[in-house]
């Protein structure tokens, strides 16, 4: 009988480093979409804060910190990354487990913004896209999510079926940035 072994979307693909910039897979315990019921946004935000220490994020923003973060994930939707969503949230919002749907990659190092600038039309300059800002956007030719989590650190998410595509696109952009810097 064949034994199946669970693997992360980035197993055998990540991590890698080029020109001092690293791309590594992050593996949160859970990812849960939170869609507050109509008229229950304040209650859902209060329940999220009581259970996980963070409110629902405003559009284009994230709340929380490493290990427990909520991202704006589209109109009337947030994505809780890290802890399993407390059941109490279900009284105020529809909860959908997204844990197996996405690959989460951290891109970090001097020049990481330049790498992303080759892949997305977003304006990622410090004064425009600050720490805690997040956006759903095109990443090369794949839909994804980009969140600034540090001065030179970004969290990138795409559907897990695009893990190799993401790695290829990051590798190409990282090589281009390194070559331009003479690394």
N, C-alpha and C positions, 0 to 999 in steps of 0.2 A: 504494500500500500504506500502511496506517495504521501510524504509529510509536507504540509504547507508551512512556510515560515513568513510571518508578517514582516514587511519591510516598509520603511518610510518612502515617500515619493522621491527623495533625493539620494537614496542608498546607492553607493557606487558612483555618484555624480558629484556631490559636494562632500567636503569643502575643497576649495582651490584658491590659490593666491597668485596674482600677477601684478608686478610693479608696486608692491606694498599695499595693494587693495585685496581684501579677502571677501569671499562669498561662501557663507556656510549656512547649512540648513538649521533652522530652529524647530524644535518639536514640542509645541505646547500640549499640555494634557488634554485640552478640549478647545473647540471653537463653536460658539453658539450664536446664531442670528437671533436678535431680539427685535420684534416688530410690535410696538405698543398698540393696543386696541384703540380704536378711534375715541378721542377724548380722554384717554387714560395715560397720556405721555408723562404728566407730572407724577402720577402714582408709580408708573414703571421706573422712572428715574429715581424716585425715593426708595423703591424696593431694591434697585441695583446698588444704590449707595449703602443701604442698610446691610445688604448681603455681601457686597464685594468692595466697599469703600470708594466707589466712584459713581458719578452721575452719568446719565446718558450724554454722549458728546453732541456738541453743536455741529451743523453741517461743516464738513472739511476739517474736523478736529478729532482728537483722541483724548481720552481721559485715562487715569490710572498710571501705571508704571510697568517696567519690565516684569514679566511674570504674571501680571494681571492688568490687562489693558482692554478698553472698549474703543472701537473705531467707528466713526461714522461710515456707514457702508452703503449708502444710497438713501433715497427718500424714505423717511420714517423707519429706517432700519439701522441698527448698530450691530457690531460683531464683537462679542466678548471672547477674548483670547487669553487662555491660561487656565483658570479654574473652571470646573464644571458649573454651569449656571444653577444657582439655588432655585429649588422648586417654587419658592414663594413668588418668583418673577412671573410664573405662569398665570397668576391671577390678573395680571395687568398687561400681558404681552404674549404674543405667539412666539414660542421658542422652537428653533429648528437646529438640530445638531449638524454642524458643518465640518466636523473634525476630520473626516476622510476626504473632503472635497478639495482641499487646498494644500499647496506647498508654501511654506514660509521660509524666506531666505533673508539673512542679514548681510547687507553689503556695507563694508566699513573700510575706512582708511582715507588718507589724503588723496583726493582725486575721485572719490566715490561719486560725488555730484557730477563730475565731468563724464563719468561712465554712464550715469542715468540720463544725462543731457543728450547722449547719442541715441537713446532708446525711447524717450517720451517727449511729447510736446509741452509738458508742464514747465512753468518757470520755477526752477528749484533754487534760485538765489536765496541766500540767508535772510535778507530783508523781506522776502515775499513768502517763502515756504519755510516757516520756522519750525523749531522742534515742537512736536505734537500735532503738526498739520498732517493731514492725510487726504488722499484723492483716489478715486477710481479713475483709471486712465488707460490709454494704450501704452503698452510696453513692447517696443518693436512692433510686432503685428499681433500681439496677444493682449486681451483685456486683463487688467490686473488692478492691484491696489498698491499704493506707495505711501509709506508713512515715514516722516523724519523722526528718528528716535534718539538722535544725538547730534553733536556738531558735525561729525563726519560719518554718521551711521544712519542707515535706512533699512526699513523692513519692507520687503517686497513679497507680494502674494499673487500667485496665479493658480488656476485650476491644476490639480495634481497631474493631469494628463499632459500638461505642457512643461513638466519639470525639465526634460532634456532640451526643449526649445529654449527655455529660460537660461539654462546653463550655457548653451551655445551662444545665445545673444549676449549674455554677460561676458563670456570669454572673449568674443570678438571685440566688444566695446572696451574691455579692460586692456586687451593687447593694443588697441588703437591709442588709448590714453597713455599707456606705458611707452609706446614708440614715440609719441609726440613729446613726452617728457624726457626722452633719451634714456629711459631705464632699461 
